[in-house]
Amino acid sequence: MISLPNYPDLQVCVLAAGQGKRMHSSRPKVLHNVLGRAMIDHVLHTVEELTPKAIAVVTGHASDQVRAHVGQPANLEWVIQDKQLGTGHAVKQCEKVIRNVRDVLIVCGDTPLLRSKTLSDLVAAHRAGGASVTVLTAHVGNPFGYGRIKRGADGRVVSIVEEKDASDEERAIAEVSSGIYCVRHEDLFDLLHKLGNNNAQGEYYLPDIVPLALADGKSVETAGMQDCDEMLGVNNRAQLSQVEEKMQARIVHDWQMKGVTIEKPDTVRIEATVNLGTDVTIQAGCYLIGSTRIGDGCRVGPYAVLVDAWLDDDVEVFAFSHIHSANVGGDSQIGPFGRLRPGAVLGEDVHVGNFVEIKNSIIDRGSKVNHLSYIGDTDMGSYCNIGAGSITCNYDGANKHRTRIGDRVFVGSDTKLIAPVEVQSGATIGAGSIITKTVASGGLTLSERPDQRHVAGWQRPTKNKD
């Protein structure tokens, strides 16, 4: 992990007031998820790594939704832009909350690929150059949609020209603005108060502070961005998918560098909030979602889905299994086609086999539920063996009831345990039993079975051919 300098004399301004009409959504654009985190969360996480004095977030459309999502961190100030009159107007709204700092870092709330190292380099370059305004720029193959960096004969920045205001010659410029700035605090709001809106949009553009600063004799510098993907913003669902794909490739690469084997990496989904141990193997088609944590030496997949799951070390999850809000102890095996639902807690060396479903149950060390069974609302002890097709019948049509199974219990195939019921330690239940009362320890318990009969001459029915 890269160590970054602290910036106690820096304030960050995050622009998050846009409605995002092209998203065609009732949610504000910055609340749309990219690999498990809202875009605004990605950006706030990035800028927080700089440890600035404070962060100001400018909201407008559906600001109540954004505030409810983010909460109220101690170093965060909320600013409202009632009318969306441009990026310059948005930053101007922060004048009352930005104070007693050396510089202001301005970023966009819809750029989830942005890295903290890039921002740190921008601040360092800004201060080293003694500039009033420093713009983070990039050279791109297709500059469409970005503000072009216009330079004079001496190579210094003259202005930033927005796409809709650019001439054909200016549109051919490949160097573009990322929309990210570092500005000396003592200059920022003087410049913003001078902004005009004589442009195609009738808005107050933040980039227009560049020619205003130059006209005042102030220094304007640029800092180059090494990876231009970091400035990608999101304005529609197609761009959201594009950004997510790039972030996924980054996450996969980072985990590979930390000792994780990821087979067929283009087929997996590993969200930004997932944590993986060393010597983990993730096979093709796996989805690792939410707060999933996988311990050392685990093997997952193929096509397994883990949502908010916790796996201790050396767990094997076989193909097509689904684990949701469940804990799995070390050296356990799940699947194939196993399903652990919320509240399932498995001890060490537990086997949950094919087409077995576990819900809101505790299963202790060494127990096995290997085939075609449902265990719901159950407390199961250690070293039990549950036969194929066995069911804990936990629901009476109105309420859920628990089944309690002691240690070293053997349950024969196709047994139905009608909760609430207890099976004491060391009990054995014969196959096909329906259990409604406490099962005593030792011996064999089974319900009455009908006599076996043979009907001579009986024939199977045949299909009607008509």
Secondary structure, 3 states (H helix, E strand, C coil): CCCCCCEEEEEEEEEECCCCHHHCCCCCHHHCEECCEEHHHHHHHHHHCCCEEEEEEEECCCHHHHHHHHCCCCCEEEEECCCCCCHHHHHHCCCCCCCCCCEEEEEECCCCCCCHHHHHHHHHHHHHHCCCEEEEEEECCCCCCCCEEEECCCCCEEEEECHHHCCHHHHCCCEEEEEEEEEEHHHHHHHHHCCCCCCCCCCCCHHHHHHHHHHCCCCEEEEECCCHHHHCCCCCHHHHHHHHHHHHHHHHHHHHHCCCEECCHHHCEECCCCEECCCCEECCCCEEECCCEECCCCEECCCCEEECCEECCCCEECCCCEEECCEECCCCEECCCCEECCCCEECCCCEEEECCEEECCEECCCCEEEECCEEECEEECCCCEECCCCEEECECCCCECCEEECCCCEECCCCEEECCEEECCCCEECCCCEECCCECCCCEECCCCCCCCCCCCCCCCCCCCC
